[in-house]
Amino acid sequence: MRILFISDVYFPRINGVSTSMQTFSRELRRLGHHITLVVPDYGQGSPAEAGVLRIPSRGVWLDPEDRMMHYRALTDLEERLRGENHDLIHIHTPFVAHYAGLRLARRLKLPRVETYHTFFEEYLYHYVPFLPRGTLRYAARRLARTQCNAVDALVVPSAAMAEVLKDYGVTTPMEILPTGIELERFTGGDGARFRAAHGIAPQRPVLLHVGRVAFEKNIVFLLRVLCRVRLELPEALLIIAGEGPAIHALRREALALGVFDNILFVGNMDRTTALLDCYRAADVKLFASRTETQGLVLLEAMALGVPVVSTAVMGTRDVLRRGCGALVAEEDEAQFAAAVLRVLRNPALAQELGAAGREYVKYWSAPVLARRMETLYSRLVSAQGVGVDSPLGASARRRKNLQG
């Protein structure tokens, strides 16, 4: 099959949508499919990548990390794509890409599937603080319902997200299909090397948060947890790996809480080298996001044998199983800190959780989940019909002829 991915974000913008698109596109190509990504051009520094079409874009007001693709440049792709005989369009974000994807699907007579990656309702107020939270919540729900009901099928990364969309009034068929983890990319790593490079003593207790440093990630809660952990382990260190719009507010909060000297901000790191070392340097991975639709960083930590302490909210409810590499805690500072201290003080428990996590994460492997995505695509393409006078019909007829 020839599949077109279209999205308002992609690398070098680091987030779960970029990771999901890259992971699925790699695995689907390994299965023999032709995948083309239509994504923004971020200007100087946008990496060249085979099968990626970069669209001219401009900055976004209130969101300096992101770019808005020029709609005219997207519509100009129509004739080029018409000659490439795509079978399906997969939309990954609800902004310009959503509307351009619908237009292209309609003009090329292709089925359209969309992944609902992000729980917008719960964090828009961080970025548009001058509007009432209730107004933003209503607008987010209405927009989600309208957009989700405009496609042929929805991919959602968790059962919790499917429940939310059903409550919104979404009636489009949904497939619960999380992003898999490329296990071969999460091996190795040298924690001692990372500690030495950053002047961290070999025996110092290290906590770790990996991910975008954004308000909705609830990292301030982890700072308060650190305050409690430090009462019993004064040398405890929290590493924050990532960048984002909340970084300056987080630094101010750390100073106000008196834990700034117990925090190390390391920014974004190369996922194939330094980040692996960072994970392996940690004694426990922390996570407390309220809006996560999946939580890939939890699986990454488990793949490297790092014990996890996390809340289980939204998508992380699907990922986390008590004892399977993680201790699950409520969003309560005392309870969460107690779970962290339990891991730090009990090497046998930490080793047991690490081994269990390595085994558990095999169920989330990228090849397994890519084959499920392939099945969904095949079902949608077949439902479109072979006799349609369209590129899809032509492509389907070619496959039928080859098979018989």
WOGI-V859519 format. One line per field, one symbol per residue. psi: psi as a letter, one per 40 degrees, with the letter a starting at -180 (. if undefined). A space follows every 10 residues. Layout:
psi=???
//
This chain:
psi=ihhhhhieii iehhaddddd dddddddddd eeihhhhhii heahehihhh ehhhhiiiih hegediihih dddddeeddd ddeefidihh heifbddddd dddddddefi ihihhgdhgd deededegee iidddddddd ddddddddee idihhieidd ddddddddeh ehhihhgihi hgdeegiaig dddddddefh idehhhihhh ihgideefdd dddddddddd ddgdeihhhh hiiieedddd ddddddefed eehhheaiih eecdddddde eidhhihfie ehecfddddd dddefhihhi igibdedddh hhdgeihhii ghdddddddd ddddegdddd dddddddddd edefiddddd dddddddddd ddddidehgi dddddddddd ddd.
//
